[in-house]
Amino acid sequence: MKLWLITVMTLILFSGCTSRTQTIKLQNKNAQQALLIQKQQAKIDALNDRLTAKAKARALSKARARAKARQRSTLPPPPKKNIKLIKVEDTNYTSGYMYPKAAKKRPNPVERVATKTTNPFMGKAECIAMIGPEKFSKYTQIFGSETASLKRCKMLKAMKQ
């Protein structure tokens, strides 16, 4: 039994030592790989910065070129009149120069056609003769008075002429 106990203890002792050395080796290898990854990431970041700077410069130059092209294409036309400006001072001020009167074009007058003048006063008898007694009574009921139906008759007469 003593022998058995001693062998187990030695096995535990050696197995513990070997696992520690293996873990230390793995930790060292992991640390080296982490450093390598950090260096590569720094290089990638530097390249990305260069690419974004170049892309921004290209976009800016394209925008400037577009703006110049737009500016060239949207120039206003030259003025139709050649106006010579004079320097206005206290001694040579004229209101005619400062506030010129533009010649206004007057439209051609339209000739008025002579219309037939109708008698503005229409009597009840004339209205009844024109539209008939049935319509006259109907208009009187609708509008509420004979004067309103007389106005309606005047309107109808004006429309017929």
SULCORHU-V677588 format. One record per helix or strand. SS is the DSSP state (helix for helix, strand for strand). FROM is the first residue (numbers start at 0). LEN is the number of residues. If there is no record, write none. Layout:
[[SS:FROM:LEN] [SS:FROM:LEN]]
This chain:
[[helix:1:72] [helix:94:4] [helix:123:8] [helix:132:11] [helix:145:15]]
